[in-house]
Each structure stands twice: as structure tokens, then as C-alpha cells.
Amino acid sequence: MSKPRILVFAGSVRTGSLNETLAAFVARQLRALDADVSHISLNDYPMPLYNGDLEKAEGPPESAKKLHALFAAHQGIFIAGPEYNAGITPLAKNTIDWVSRVDISVYRTRAFALGAASDGRLGGYRSLMATRQVLELGCGAFVQPEMISVFHASKSWNEDGDLADTSAQRSARRAVEALAANARRYAA
């Protein structure tokens, strides 16, 4: 069976981001399942806010083209996204929008998984649902049902960067295993 290639990133680039911690955790878990993982920071792919006039005049920015190529080179994509005002972060939404403007079909040919880490009681659940809506309804992506939601996140990690709660570990493990399996289907 071929080794799946999986892209991992957080929809936050803030120093000390809980979602970057989640992304790093997921990347380690995927590597343990023998996936070929690329863990990136959106800091390395700066883009202006999406603007149709800018796109018409200049086309998609180089960073959008580079991210599109990364999406295309992977069979699975994991996005860890914090919750901003009960929704998707502007950074994650802008990234999804610009990559779709290069060629939206890249969303239809790979598996997506979502996770969120938040200090709130809902663990970023509203962001997960908003991101799922953008990917599924807006881009036609397959987003697996298994998601990771880490609540009280600043207290949820041990010193090794792993989830401290065994229930959260099991839930995360199911989502990571599902992503590896779904990505393998696209790799076949």
C-alpha cells in the first residue's frame, strides 16, 4: 500500500498558538502511522486579502500558487483552526479562497481533516463547522467526519506536547487514523 502524503498547517500564525501545537501533535501522530508529512506555517505564504479586482489585474499571488502546488502534491490535508467570533479565522479563509482561485479542483481530489484547539468549553467546534462548510459547500472537498476538538487547550498538553487527557487522545487518534486511511485511498 502506498505511503500517503499529508500536508499539515494551522490557521493561526500567532506566537504560542494552541492550534500550531495541535498541528505539531497531529504531524507527529501521522508520522507514527508511516505517513509522509509536510508541516508548514502560513507565515511562509503571505497573501493579500482576496480581492477580485486584484485577481483580475495580477492573477493569484505567488504564495497561492505555491500553496496550490503543495495541496496538489499531498493526498491528505489537516487544518488546525482556532475560532474567531464563532467562525473560521480570516487567515484560513483567505488561504482557502486564494488557493481555490488558482484551481478549485485541487479541493475535490484529496481528503481533508479538521481540528481546533481553544481555551473555551466548545474547543473551537463552531470554527470546525464553519471551516467544514467553506470546504464542502464552497470548494466541493471531502472533509472526513472525524474531527479533533481540544477544549481548555492551554491546559490540555503535557510537557512532551501530547494531549494529557486519555479521552482526547483516543478522539484525536481516531481522526488521525481516519485521515491516514482516507489519504491512502487518494494515493492509490
Buried (B, 14 or more C-beta within 10 A) or exposed (E): EEBBBBBBBBBBBEEEBBBBBBBBBBBBBBBEBEBBBBBBEBEEBEBEEBEEEEBEEEEBBEBBBBBBEBBBEBBBBBBBBBBBEEBBBEBBBBBBBBBBBBEBEBBEEBBBBBBBBBBBEBBBBBBBBBBBEBBBEBBEBBBBEBBBBBBBBEEBBEEEEBBEBEEBBEBBBEBBBBBBBBBBEBBE
